[in-house]
């Protein structure tokens, strides 16, 4: 198993600077070319790289500054995949939620081109020696869970198992290889679906689509392992579980227990970023499934609100988690990114720095160094 660069980490996305949002709007209006927008993105990424390094992080991302959504921008570049842009809906209580995008498989899934390679090469060029550039991509389970069987062409895939899963795994394996060849050694897959399967409402929705929510986590473990089998040797592959993060809202809640065994024990991943920022995440008992060699990164610090957690509370919760998994197999991070979509969370730019410093200082005091 590969080890994380440090006992502290982060999930990846950051609030977009205003000038970048304005440039994106101009590009949408036809007032900027793609090349001109990329120049603005380059400037913003150089700044966010320096921000992360100055804060003391060891793994460095591009803040997802070239994306609108954490998943769509990647998935729609796979051959055979079509996505419909999501819309914002207002719930009865007045809060906003992102209506899940419709992701459809309309043909054989394939790696039609290198998706993240050029973006990674620019990131790598900006990262100083002693830091690890990290790439975040959506989990392959996103191609199945939202639409189920109905979202996957029966002409392309009369049967899903094994051909659909094998094709997606090969496409992901080809992408990981292209990143590895460019020098990438750390990739994080972002997955909402396993966390959603902890929520009874979401489990019922899966049943309505014809899937068994008790069987799905194990099927997804096999699916992820097909990707892991194609991972280049020497690449760290992690997974982040998210219950929704659009504009500081969440879509699901529930203890990890329904998926814990499949997630922690069956998947051949190196590390897991787990949301544990409030009561909706449940207790730490599911960590008992964590095998030797793997790391569970505890997302104890929320990115949804600016209020700073107490260092003593964080240490107490780490102690609680260590009753179920060895302390040396745990690490600390914020619970999610600060901006899973271009819209950003309801948090100030300076709060990002304070939250990251809190994570780093707490981890150093708990684990040393």
C-alpha positions, 0 to 999 in steps of 0.5 A: 500500500502507498502512503499519503504525503503527510498525516494531514491532507485536503480534498482538493477544490477551492473557492474560485477568485472573482476574476476567474468567475468573470472570465468564465462568464465572458467565455460563455458569452463569446467574449473570450476564446478558450485559449484566453480563458486558459491563460486566466485559469493558469494565473489563478492556479499558480496563485492557489498552488502558492496558497496551499504551499504557504499554508503548509499542505504537502499535497497540492491540487489545481483547486479544480479551477478549470472545472464547473462541476467536480464530475461532469467536466471529466465524465463527458470527455469519456467516449460513449458518455453524455451528460445533461447540465444540472439545474439548481432547485429550491427546496420547500425550506428555502434552501437550494440543492443541485438537481443531480445531473443526468449522466447517460452512457449512449455508446461503448465507454472508451478513453477517447483522449487524455483528459487531465494530462495537460492540466496536470502538466501545468500543475506540476510545473507550478508545484515546488520541490518537496510537495506532491501534485494531486489530481482529483477525478470522479469515481467510475461508479458515477456512470452507473448509480444515478441512472442505473440500468436505464441510464446505460444503452442496451444497444451498447451493453445488453448485459452490464456484467462484465463488459460495461464494468470492464470497458469503464475500468479500461478507460480509467486505467488508460487515463491513470497511465497517461497521468503516470507517464506525465509524472503523476503519483497521487490520484483521488477519486470522488464518490458520492454514491457509496455515501448516498447508500448510507441514506435510507431515502437514497437506498429506496431510490436505488430500489426504485431503479431496480438495484439492491442497495445491499448488493451495490456496495459489493458490486462497486467494490469489484468495479473499483478493483477492476480500475485498481488492477490497471493502476500503474505501480507506484501511484497512490489511489485514494477515494473521497466519500461525499454526501453532497457539498453544493453551496454548503448544503448536503444531499444525504446522511447516515452512518457508514455501516451499510457500506463499510465492509465493501468500502474499507475491506474489499476495495484495494485502495490506499486511502479513504477520505471520510466525512465526519464533520457532524452528526449526520455522519454517524460514529466511528465504529465502521472503521473497524473494517480498515485493514492493515496498510490502509489509511482513513483520513478523518474529515473532521473539519467542515468546509460548509461554514466558516466557524472554526472547530476547537482543536481540543474537540478534534483531538478528542474525536481522533481519540474516539476513532483510534478505538476502532482503527490504529492511530497510525492508520488515521490522518486528518483533513477537511470533510470536503473541498471548499468548492465542489462546483464553480458556485463555491461554499458559503465560506470566506477565502480567509476561512479556507486558510484558517481551516487548513492551518487548523488541520495541519497544526492539529495533525502535527500535535497528534502524530508529530512532525 
